[in-house]
Amino acid sequence: MRSLGSATAAPGEIDTGRLVVGETRDGGEIGLPVAVINGADTGKTLYVQAVSDGDELNGLGVVNRLIPTLDPTAIAGTIFVVAIANYHAFQVAEHRNPIDDTKLNRAYPGDESGSSSERIASATFEVAKEADLVVDLHQGSTSRMIDEVRVRCGRHHRIHRECLELARVFDIGYILDQKGPDGQLARVAPDEGIPTIDPELGGSVGWDEESIRKGVEGMMNVLEHYGFRDGSPTPGDQVRAGEFERHGSPVGGLVDFKTELGARVQPSDTLFEVTDPFGSVKARVAAENDGILWRTRRLPQVATGEYVCSVGTNLDTY
């Protein structure tokens, strides 16, 4: 038998339930929706998590589409799933947990006696530590972003190669291989010897079916490559970026992008212009290095110094 919260599954079975992580303001239990897919045959254990940030829903879309297609009698090993990690933020469609104004993916490994986010991080990390592999499904919040996978342990980490291989197997085409901030699940789990990635499945308001489709395909690749189900995926070459070049606006006004998301750029290529309300150009901002336009803001209005876009740089092919 394998269990996660109230979900318990015998070999060849699937069960869903709740993982209690505290109480609401009226004293009711907070239970994260969880699933256990316990394969009929022995094998590895995979931990999958979605909605670490409450407005990043494409990962939940992947779970929603993927789980009904899995036949536990044809699975080897166990898959643990937390479908909605940031409970409070999800309820109000906000990025951060409104109970403690904290970004959950900066709270790992957590504290079982700490703040709301630290308690959620602690409870979910205990599950993740049972796994051989971790996939933490994200998206670029509500901004516009290419579909990519992030390796966050740093290139000198002892299991960097294993994390990078997991990213390659996910096969979404683009990898950001850059050490992440403290408190990220994808930073902390590798310290426990667990290869971990956090796919960033585009960026949207609500969810985007194309990014969800790519995420489902990526998860299927992982399941097949690591022996959870039959299949032999053949990942293609991935474009890998090692750094970001971030651009803010030098003036206030309206952003007009001159480069398409995902396009290659060279130094001096115009990324965007900023106009006044009547269309007169106030400023032009160009790329500083060779790269790919990786992420952009969605709303056109900006103040002086406000974030506009990011260019992925230090590119190679993996």
Salt bridges, closest charged atoms under 4 A:
ASP53 OD1 - HIS95 NE2 3.49
ASP53 OD1 - LYS103 NZ 3.00
ASP53 OD2 - HIS138 ND1 3.35
ASP55 OD1 - HIS95 ND1 2.83
GLU56 OE2 - HIS95 ND1 3.95
GLU56 OE1 - HIS138 ND1 3.26
ASP101 OD1 - ARG96 NE 3.21
GLU126 OE2 - LYS129 NZ 2.95
GLU130 OE1 - ARG2 NH2 3.61
ASP136 OD2 - HIS138 NE2 2.86
ASP147 OD2 - LYS214 NZ 3.07
GLU148 OE2 - ARG150 NE 2.93
GLU165 OE2 - ARG168 NH2 2.80
GLU165 OE2 - HIS225 NE2 3.71
ASP177 OD2 - ARG155 NE 3.28
ASP177 OD1 - HIS160 NE2 2.94
ASP177 OD2 - ARG240 NH1 3.03
ASP182 OD1 - ARG187 NH2 3.20
ASP191 OD1 - HIS157 NE2 2.77
GLU200 OE2 - ARG150 NH1 3.87
GLU209 OE2 - ARG65 NH2 2.38
GLU210 OE2 - ARG213 NH2 2.39
GLU217 OE2 - ARG213 NH1 2.62
GLU224 OE2 - ARG229 NE 3.77
GLU245 OE2 - HIS247 NE2 2.57
ASP256 OD2 - LYS258 NZ 2.89
GLU273 OE1 - LYS258 NZ 3.88
GLU273 OE2 - ARG284 NE 2.74
GLU306 OE2 - ARG297 NH2 3.46
ASP316 OD2 - ARG240 NH2 2.81
